[in-house]
Amino acid sequence: MTVYVNRIFFSTNDHPKLLGLSIYFQGCDRSPKCLLCHNKETWEPYKGFKYDLEDLIQILKDKINYALESYDKIAVVYLGGEPLAPYNRDAVFQISKELKEEFSEKIVNTLYSWRTLEEIERQNLENYIEYMDELVLGPYDYTQRNVDEKGNVLFPASKNQKYIRLNKVLSK
């Protein structure tokens, strides 16, 4: 399977508590797009860096092993674009499954989507989030951006987005 990714990097901005290995998938199926989206370069599907899925999974495993030399636990953050877009969801499922099976409680799989939980259920996408520990759901809304008094962006980035912990992996 081929997967298109815009970028992969370590970040302290994409998770509220943990170092994140952020994977920005290429392509967003939302119409219209989020006003003032800060990831416009991820909108177009089948652009960016082209990977064989198994090669990408190995790259991610290597990066996780590297991070776990210094951290007890990290987040693997699935963003975009849109991880649950039809052309991304199979890869996201396979990546999240293999990483969770290998690293278990050492990683927290965190998925961002413009979809709400109701939309995920209505579109029968629950199977694709089976290995996710957390969800950040809802479209980014610039008019509801979540910033402190100094203008620093808080988590999640807009107040309409819902942060959902699907299990207690962070309580340890």
C-alpha positions in Angstrom: 0.0 0.0 0.0 1.2 3.5 -0.8 0.7 6.4 1.6 1.3 10.1 1.1 2.7 12.1 4.0 3.4 15.9 4.1 5.8 15.8 7.1 6.9 13.8 10.1 8.6 15.4 13.1 8.8 15.5 16.9 6.7 18.3 18.4 5.6 19.6 21.8 2.6 21.4 20.2 0.4 18.6 19.1 -0.2 16.9 22.4 -1.0 18.6 25.8 1.3 16.6 27.9 3.7 14.4 25.9 6.3 14.8 23.2 4.6 14.0 20.0 5.7 12.2 16.9 3.5 14.1 14.5 2.5 12.5 11.2 0.8 14.9 8.8 -1.1 12.9 6.2 -1.6 14.4 2.8 -5.1 15.3 1.6 -8.2 16.7 3.3 -11.7 15.7 2.3 -13.5 18.4 4.2 -15.6 20.8 2.0 -15.5 23.6 2.6 -12.0 23.7 4.1 -11.5 25.2 7.6 -11.2 29.0 7.5 -7.6 30.1 8.0 -6.3 26.5 8.1 -2.7 26.5 9.0 -2.0 23.3 7.0 -3.2 24.3 3.5 -0.2 22.5 2.0 -1.8 19.2 3.2 -5.1 19.7 1.4 -4.3 18.1 -1.9 -4.3 14.3 -1.9 -1.5 12.2 -3.4 1.1 15.0 -3.0 4.0 15.2 -0.5 6.2 12.3 0.3 5.2 8.9 -1.1 5.9 5.9 1.1 5.4 2.2 0.9 3.3 1.6 4.1 5.7 -1.0 5.6 8.7 1.3 5.0 6.9 4.1 6.7 6.0 2.0 9.7 9.6 1.0 10.1 10.7 4.6 9.9 8.1 5.5 12.6 9.3 2.5 14.8 12.9 3.7 14.6 11.8 7.3 15.5 9.8 6.0 18.5 12.6 3.8 19.7 14.9 6.8 19.5 12.5 9.0 21.5 11.9 6.3 24.1 15.6 6.4 25.0 14.9 9.8 26.6 11.1 9.6 27.4 9.0 7.0 29.2 6.0 7.6 27.0 5.3 9.6 23.8 2.3 10.5 21.7 2.0 9.4 18.1 -0.1 12.1 16.6 -2.1 11.6 13.4 -3.0 14.9 11.7 -3.3 16.4 8.2 -4.8 17.0 6.0 -7.3 14.5 7.2 -6.2 11.1 8.6 -9.7 9.7 8.2 -10.1 10.8 4.5 -10.9 7.7 2.3 -7.3 7.7 0.8 -5.6 7.8 4.3 -7.8 5.8 6.7 -6.5 2.3 5.8 -2.9 3.4 6.3 -3.8 5.2 9.6 -5.5 2.1 10.9 -2.5 -0.2 10.0 0.1 2.2 11.4 -1.9 2.7 14.7 -2.4 -1.0 15.0 1.2 -2.0 14.4 2.6 0.7 16.6 0.2 -0.1 19.5 0.9 -3.8 19.3 4.7 -3.1 19.4 4.9 -0.3 21.9 1.7 -0.8 24.0 1.4 1.7 26.8 4.7 3.5 25.8 2.8 5.3 23.1 -0.5 7.3 23.1 -2.1 7.2 19.7 -3.8 10.6 19.2 -5.9 11.3 16.1 -7.0 14.8 14.9 -10.0 14.9 12.6 -12.4 17.6 11.4 -15.1 15.0 11.9 -17.2 14.8 15.1 -17.8 11.6 17.0 -21.3 11.5 15.5 -19.9 11.9 12.0 -17.5 9.1 12.6 -20.4 6.8 13.7 -22.6 8.0 10.9 -19.9 7.3 8.3 -19.1 3.9 9.9 -15.5 4.8 10.7 -15.3 3.4 14.2 -13.1 0.5 13.1 -10.4 2.9 11.8 -10.0 4.4 15.3 -9.9 1.1 17.1 -6.2 1.6 18.2 -6.5 5.3 19.1 -6.2 6.3 22.7 -7.3 9.9 22.2 -9.2 12.0 19.7 -9.3 15.7 18.9 -12.5 16.1 16.9 -14.2 18.9 15.1 -13.1 21.4 12.5 -10.6 24.1 13.3 -12.6 27.3 13.7 -10.4 30.4 13.6 -13.2 32.5 15.2 -13.1 30.2 18.3 -9.3 29.9 18.5 -8.1 28.9 21.9 -5.4 31.3 23.0 -4.2 32.6 26.3 -3.8 36.3 27.3 -0.4 36.4 25.6 -1.7 35.0 22.4 -0.2 31.5 22.8 -2.2 28.8 21.2 -3.7 26.4 23.7 -4.9 22.8 23.3 -7.0 22.1 21.4 -6.5 24.9 18.9 -10.1 26.0 18.8 -12.7 25.9 21.5 -15.3 24.0 19.5 -12.9 21.0 19.1 -13.5 18.1 21.6 -10.6 16.2 23.2 -11.7 12.7 24.0 -9.6 10.2 26.0 -10.7 6.7 25.0 -8.8 5.0 27.8 -6.7 5.8 30.9 -3.2 5.6 29.3 -2.2 9.0 30.7 -3.3 8.3 34.3 -0.1 6.3 35.1 
